[in-house]
Amino acid sequence: MAKSKASTYRFCAGPWNFSEGRDPYGPETRPAQSFDWKLSALKELGFEAMMFHDDDAVPDIDSKNPAQVLKEAKELKKRLDGEGIAAEMVAPRLWFHPSTVDGAYTSNDKKQRRYAIDRSKQAIDIAGVLGTDLLVLWLAREGSYLRESKDARRCVDLLVEALDAMLAHDRRIRLAIEPKPNEPMDHAYLPTIGHALAIAQLTDAPSRVGCLIESAHAILAGLDPSDEIDFAMAFGKLWSLHLNDQNGLKFDQDKPFASSNLRVAFNQVRALERNGYGRNGEYVCFDVHPFRTTRPEHYLKHLANSRDTFLALVEKARSYPEKEAQALVADRNYQDLDLLVLRHLLGM
């Protein structure tokens, strides 16, 4: 795609977005690639940043002492600087560890809760070394399969306790909660952006607790991602963004952006445009995976295509016939407004 004013957006992806094709029903369909290969691939694509789980930054993190962890984080920082790639965020990958099988911050076991908080503090230290002030919290197992197994009211207090411990650990860190209504849990305690922003108000530093919106997670909650974007940005709390797509209320599919819902994607871009997303340094991150059928030689297409589709929709948002649309709105002629949007997207 040719350079344009739309290219003022900066793009980001994570190492996990180079998926090997494994799913719950079958093994990998592509060879695994090294971290160095992924880092070079991002640079080749023109992406400016990489997002990290703590054990992406420091593999086998639980087997290493704090000094080793910080040493390896510093080595990673040098590699990133050498490629001109920034670290967008760090997230503690709590949901992989046996100690969090019953939840992390909301586990019924106090020792497991302590493990989750201590590991989160370590992730904050890694973020500081990598040069980012953003810790993302996907509260994957913070919920329940059985309502009787946990006291949901008490779990709110436990979540606030954990957030406060992280906020106190580093006065510069910002916590971005990434809501998801389900999967792996039957029901999550903070399923939407509204829940995330509400719990922020119970912490000791509400101004440092915001959110990350993922398109698919909003769709899985039965919501429109553009509404979630507008809501979060009304509070000044949209600090990161995972764009992808989702075909209905299924498992989390992480399809390329706009793959299933072009008009929904268009309205997400319009919401970002009208709210000035990116003006404060925020990145557009694509949390997308290659289709399982993708051949190794097409390994990067899902990222390149998502970026190119996003930029094309930015141009569509900026060329949207606003005066004509507002005249139809004023006349409450939503039938022709609907057609106007469709014709605009079709280039008619």
Secondary structure per residue as TSV (DSSP state, phi and psi in degrees):
chain	resnum	aa	ss	phi	psi
A	1	M	-	360.0	138.0
A	2	A	-	-67.8	151.7
A	3	K	-	-64.1	143.2
A	4	S	-	-155.3	178.9
A	5	K	G	-64.1	-19.3
A	6	A	G	-65.0	-21.6
A	7	S	G	-76.0	6.6
A	8	T	G	-68.9	-17.2
A	9	Y	S	-69.9	148.2
A	10	R	-	-111.9	143.3
A	11	F	E	-118.3	155.0
A	12	C	E	-150.9	151.1
A	13	A	E	-151.9	169.3
A	14	G	-	-113.1	163.6
A	15	P	G	-57.3	-32.1
A	16	W	G	-70.8	-12.4
A	17	N	G	-78.7	-1.5
A	18	F	S	-101.0	64.3
A	19	S	-	-68.8	143.6
A	20	E	-	-86.9	-1.4
A	21	G	-	97.7	1.1
A	22	R	-	-68.5	140.5
A	23	D	B	-139.7	177.7
A	24	P	T	-61.1	-12.6
A	25	Y	T	-112.7	2.0
A	26	G	B	-171.5	163.3
A	27	P	-	-81.4	-172.2
A	28	E	-	-62.3	147.8
A	29	T	S	-116.2	-2.1
A	30	R	S	-137.5	152.1
A	31	P	-	-68.9	145.9
A	32	A	-	-68.4	146.5
A	33	Q	-	-111.8	150.6
A	34	S	-	-72.1	162.6
A	35	F	H	-62.2	-40.4
A	36	D	H	-61.3	-37.6
A	37	W	H	-63.0	-43.2
A	38	K	H	-65.1	-40.9
A	39	L	H	-62.4	-44.7
A	40	S	H	-65.7	-36.0
A	41	A	H	-63.3	-42.6
A	42	L	H	-60.4	-43.8
A	43	K	H	-61.7	-42.6
A	44	E	H	-61.5	-37.2
A	45	L	H	-74.6	-14.6
A	46	G	T	87.3	16.5
A	47	F	-	-79.0	142.5
A	48	E	-	-96.2	-14.8
A	49	A	E	-146.5	160.2
A	50	M	E	-126.5	139.3
A	51	M	E	-100.4	151.9
A	52	F	E	-133.8	139.2
A	53	H	E	-79.2	160.5
A	54	D	H	-60.6	-35.2
A	55	D	H	-88.5	-1.8
A	56	D	H	-74.9	-41.8
A	57	A	H	-70.9	-41.0
A	58	V	S	-131.3	93.5
A	59	P	T	-58.8	150.2
A	60	D	T	53.0	44.9
A	61	I	G	-59.9	-35.1
A	62	D	G	-73.5	-12.2
A	63	S	G	-92.2	1.9
A	64	K	S	-118.9	147.7
A	65	N	-	-80.5	166.0
A	66	P	H	-55.8	-37.3
A	67	A	H	-66.1	-41.4
A	68	Q	H	-63.4	-41.4
A	69	V	H	-59.9	-47.5
A	70	L	H	-68.1	-34.8
A	71	K	H	-62.1	-46.0
A	72	E	H	-68.9	-34.1
A	73	A	H	-63.3	-39.1
A	74	K	H	-66.0	-37.9
A	75	E	H	-65.0	-38.8
A	76	L	H	-65.2	-39.5
A	77	K	H	-58.9	-40.0
A	78	K	H	-64.1	-40.1
A	79	R	H	-65.6	-41.6
A	80	L	H	-63.8	-44.6
A	81	D	H	-61.3	-37.5
A	82	G	H	-63.6	-30.8
A	83	E	H	-93.4	-7.6
A	84	G	T	72.5	29.5
A	85	I	-	-109.8	130.5
A	86	A	E	-89.9	157.0
A	87	A	E	-90.4	117.7
A	88	E	E	-78.1	-42.1
A	89	M	E	-161.4	168.0
A	90	V	E	-128.6	142.5
A	91	A	E	-132.4	128.3
A	92	P	-	-69.9	124.2
A	93	R	-	-88.7	73.0
A	94	L	G	-73.9	-26.5
A	95	W	G	-73.0	-10.1
A	96	F	G	-85.8	-20.0
A	97	H	S	-88.1	141.5
A	98	P	G	-56.8	-27.9
A	99	S	G	-70.1	-11.7
A	100	T	G	-111.2	20.2
A	101	V	T	-61.2	-28.7
A	102	D	T	-104.4	25.3
A	103	G	-	105.6	169.0
A	104	A	S	-109.1	-80.6
A	105	Y	T	-69.2	-22.0
A	106	T	T	-111.0	17.6
A	107	S	-	-59.6	149.6
A	108	N	S	-73.7	-9.9
A	109	D	S	-101.0	119.3
A	110	K	H	-61.1	-36.0
A	111	K	H	-64.8	-38.0
A	112	Q	H	-68.5	-37.1
A	113	R	H	-63.9	-40.0
A	114	R	H	-64.5	-41.8
A	115	Y	H	-57.6	-45.9
A	116	A	H	-62.3	-42.7
A	117	I	H	-69.0	-42.5
A	118	D	H	-63.5	-41.7
A	119	R	H	-66.9	-35.3
A	120	S	H	-65.5	-38.8
A	121	K	H	-63.3	-39.3
A	122	Q	H	-64.5	-38.2
A	123	A	H	-62.6	-35.4
A	124	I	H	-64.3	-41.0
A	125	D	H	-62.7	-40.4
A	126	I	H	-62.5	-44.1
A	127	A	H	-57.2	-42.5
A	128	G	H	-60.9	-41.7
A	129	V	H	-65.6	-39.2
A	130	L	H	-78.8	-8.5
A	131	G	T	89.0	23.7
A	132	T	-	-121.4	146.3
A	133	D	-	-103.8	15.8
A	134	L	E	-112.5	118.6
A	135	L	E	-109.2	120.4
A	136	V	E	-96.1	134.8
A	137	L	E	-118.2	99.9
A	138	W	E	-88.9	109.7
A	139	L	-	-85.9	64.4
A	140	A	T	-58.3	-45.3
A	141	R	T	-108.3	16.8
A	142	E	-	-85.9	86.4
A	143	G	E	178.3	-155.9
A	144	S	E	-151.6	153.3
A	145	Y	S	-89.6	-32.5
A	146	L	S	-123.0	126.0
A	147	R	G	-59.6	-31.0
A	148	E	G	-76.3	-10.7
A	149	S	G	-80.1	-19.4
A	150	K	S	-141.7	156.4
A	151	D	-	-96.3	103.6
A	152	A	H	-63.0	-31.5
A	153	R	H	-65.6	-43.5
A	154	R	H	-65.7	-33.7
A	155	C	H	-65.8	-30.5
A	156	V	H	-61.2	-44.9
A	157	D	H	-62.1	-39.6
A	158	L	H	-66.0	-39.5
A	159	L	H	-64.2	-43.2
A	160	V	H	-63.7	-41.4
A	161	E	H	-58.5	-43.4
A	162	A	H	-66.9	-44.4
A	163	L	H	-60.8	-42.6
A	164	D	H	-63.9	-37.8
A	165	A	H	-63.4	-39.7
A	166	M	H	-69.1	-42.0
A	167	L	H	-63.5	-36.1
A	168	A	H	-75.7	-26.3
A	169	H	H	-65.1	-34.6
A	170	D	-	-148.6	114.3
A	171	R	T	-70.6	-6.8
A	172	R	T	-97.0	-17.0
A	173	I	-	-72.2	142.4
A	174	R	E	-112.8	138.6
A	175	L	E	-105.6	121.1
A	176	A	E	-110.1	111.0
A	177	I	E	-82.0	130.3
A	178	E	E	-107.8	98.4
A	179	P	-	-75.3	150.3
A	180	K	-	-151.8	134.5
A	181	P	S	-74.1	-25.0
A	182	N	S	-159.7	-176.3
A	183	E	S	57.4	102.2
A	184	P	S	-85.5	-13.7
A	185	M	S	-81.3	155.8
A	186	D	S	-63.2	-47.7
A	187	H	E	-139.4	135.1
A	188	A	E	-96.0	152.1
A	189	Y	S	-75.1	-28.0
A	190	L	S	-123.9	77.6
A	191	P	-	-81.9	-14.4
A	192	T	S	-138.7	169.7
A	193	I	H	-61.1	-37.1
A	194	G	H	-58.9	-42.3
A	195	H	H	-63.5	-42.6
A	196	A	H	-62.9	-44.9
A	197	L	H	-72.7	-27.4
A	198	A	H	-69.2	-45.5
A	199	I	H	-68.1	-25.6
A	200	A	H	-56.6	-35.4
A	201	Q	T	-69.6	-15.8
A	202	L	T	-90.2	-7.1
A	203	T	S	-85.4	171.3
A	204	D	S	-74.9	-17.0
A	205	A	-	-140.6	72.4
A	206	P	G	-56.2	-29.7
A	207	S	G	-68.4	-15.3
A	208	R	G	-107.7	16.0
A	209	V	E	-122.5	114.2
A	210	G	E	-130.7	-142.6
A	211	C	E	-151.9	164.8
A	212	L	E	-125.6	130.0
A	213	I	E	-102.8	131.6
A	214	E	E	-113.0	131.5
A	215	S	H	-53.5	-51.1
A	216	A	H	-62.9	-38.4
A	217	H	H	-64.4	-38.8
A	218	A	H	-64.9	-42.9
A	219	I	H	-63.2	-39.4
A	220	L	H	-65.3	-24.1
A	221	A	T	-86.6	3.9
A	222	G	T	76.3	21.1
A	223	L	-	-112.7	163.0
A	224	D	-	-93.4	125.6
A	225	P	H	-57.9	-31.5
A	226	S	H	-66.7	-35.3
A	227	D	H	-65.9	-39.2
A	228	E	H	-64.3	-38.9
A	229	I	H	-63.0	-48.9
A	230	D	H	-59.9	-41.3
A	231	F	H	-63.7	-49.0
A	232	A	H	-63.1	-39.5
A	233	M	H	-76.5	-19.7
A	234	A	H	-64.1	-26.5
A	235	F	T	-96.4	-2.5
A	236	G	T	67.3	32.2
A	237	K	-	-122.2	14.4
A	238	L	E	-91.7	99.6
A	239	W	E	-102.4	-12.9
A	240	S	E	-158.0	169.6
A	241	L	E	-153.1	130.6
A	242	H	E	-114.5	104.3
A	243	L	E	-91.2	134.4
A	244	N	-	-163.7	-157.5
A	245	D	B	-148.8	167.0
A	246	Q	-	-152.6	129.7
A	247	N	-	-95.8	79.9
A	248	G	S	81.0	-168.4
A	249	L	S	-88.9	65.1
A	250	K	S	-110.2	-158.3
A	251	F	S	-66.0	164.8
A	252	D	-	-70.0	111.0
A	253	Q	-	-92.4	-26.4
A	254	D	-	53.1	44.5
A	255	K	B	-71.4	158.4
A	256	P	-	-54.4	148.8
A	257	F	T	-56.6	129.8
A	258	A	T	72.9	9.4
A	259	S	S	-60.7	-39.4
A	260	S	S	-107.8	-29.1
A	261	N	-	-134.0	79.8
A	262	L	H	-60.6	-44.7
A	263	R	H	-68.5	-37.4
A	264	V	H	-62.6	-40.9
A	265	A	H	-64.1	-43.1
A	266	F	H	-56.4	-43.8
A	267	N	H	-71.8	-27.1
A	268	Q	H	-65.0	-44.0
A	269	V	H	-64.5	-41.1
A	270	R	H	-60.0	-40.1
A	271	A	H	-64.7	-41.1
A	272	L	H	-63.9	-41.3
A	273	E	H	-64.1	-48.1
A	274	R	H	-71.1	-21.4
A	275	N	H	-98.5	-1.9
A	276	G	T	71.0	33.1
A	277	Y	T	-61.1	135.9
A	278	G	T	101.8	-16.3
A	279	R	T	-65.6	-25.7
A	280	N	T	-102.1	20.8
A	281	G	S	94.4	4.0
A	282	E	-	-67.7	148.2
A	283	Y	-	-100.7	152.7
A	284	V	E	-92.4	111.6
A	285	C	E	-103.9	139.6
A	286	F	E	-107.7	111.4
A	287	D	-	-98.3	75.5
A	288	V	-	-126.5	155.6
A	289	H	-	-123.8	150.0
A	290	P	-	-64.6	148.8
A	291	F	-	-58.4	151.3
A	292	R	T	-60.7	-27.3
A	293	T	T	-80.6	-5.0
A	294	T	-	-66.5	132.4
A	295	R	-	-76.8	154.7
A	296	P	G	-55.3	-34.4
A	297	E	G	-70.0	-12.6
A	298	H	G	-108.7	23.5
A	299	Y	T	-56.0	-31.3
A	300	L	T	-100.7	-0.3
A	301	K	H	-62.3	-37.3
A	302	H	H	-63.5	-34.6
A	303	L	H	-77.7	-46.3
A	304	A	H	-62.2	-42.3
A	305	N	H	-68.0	-38.7
A	306	S	H	-63.1	-44.2
A	307	R	H	-63.5	-45.4
A	308	D	H	-66.4	-37.9
A	309	T	H	-65.4	-42.1
A	310	F	H	-58.1	-47.7
A	311	L	H	-65.1	-36.7
A	312	A	H	-64.2	-38.1
A	313	L	H	-73.8	-27.9
A	314	V	H	-61.5	-44.9
A	315	E	H	-63.6	-37.7
A	316	K	H	-65.4	-39.7
A	317	A	H	-65.5	-38.9
A	318	R	H	-78.0	-20.4
A	319	S	T	-102.3	6.4
A	320	Y	-	-58.6	131.8
A	321	P	-	-72.9	79.5
A	322	E	H	-63.4	-42.8
A	323	K	H	-64.0	-44.1
A	324	E	H	-63.6	-40.8
A	325	A	H	-64.4	-43.0
A	326	Q	H	-67.7	-31.4
A	327	A	H	-65.0	-39.7
A	328	L	H	-68.2	-37.1
A	329	V	H	-63.4	-46.0
A	330	A	H	-61.0	-32.3
A	331	D	T	-87.3	0.7
A	332	R	T	53.2	36.6
A	333	N	-	-97.4	71.6
A	334	Y	H	-74.2	-20.0
A	335	Q	H	-62.5	-48.3
A	336	D	H	-75.6	-26.0
A	337	L	H	-63.6	-41.9
A	338	D	H	-58.9	-46.2
A	339	L	H	-66.1	-39.1
A	340	L	H	-58.8	-43.9
A	341	V	H	-63.0	-46.2
A	342	L	H	-62.8	-43.3
A	343	R	H	-65.4	-36.7
A	344	H	H	-64.5	-43.9
A	345	L	H	-67.2	-30.6
A	346	L	H	-83.9	-4.5
A	347	G	T	74.5	27.2
A	348	M	-	-96.0	360.0
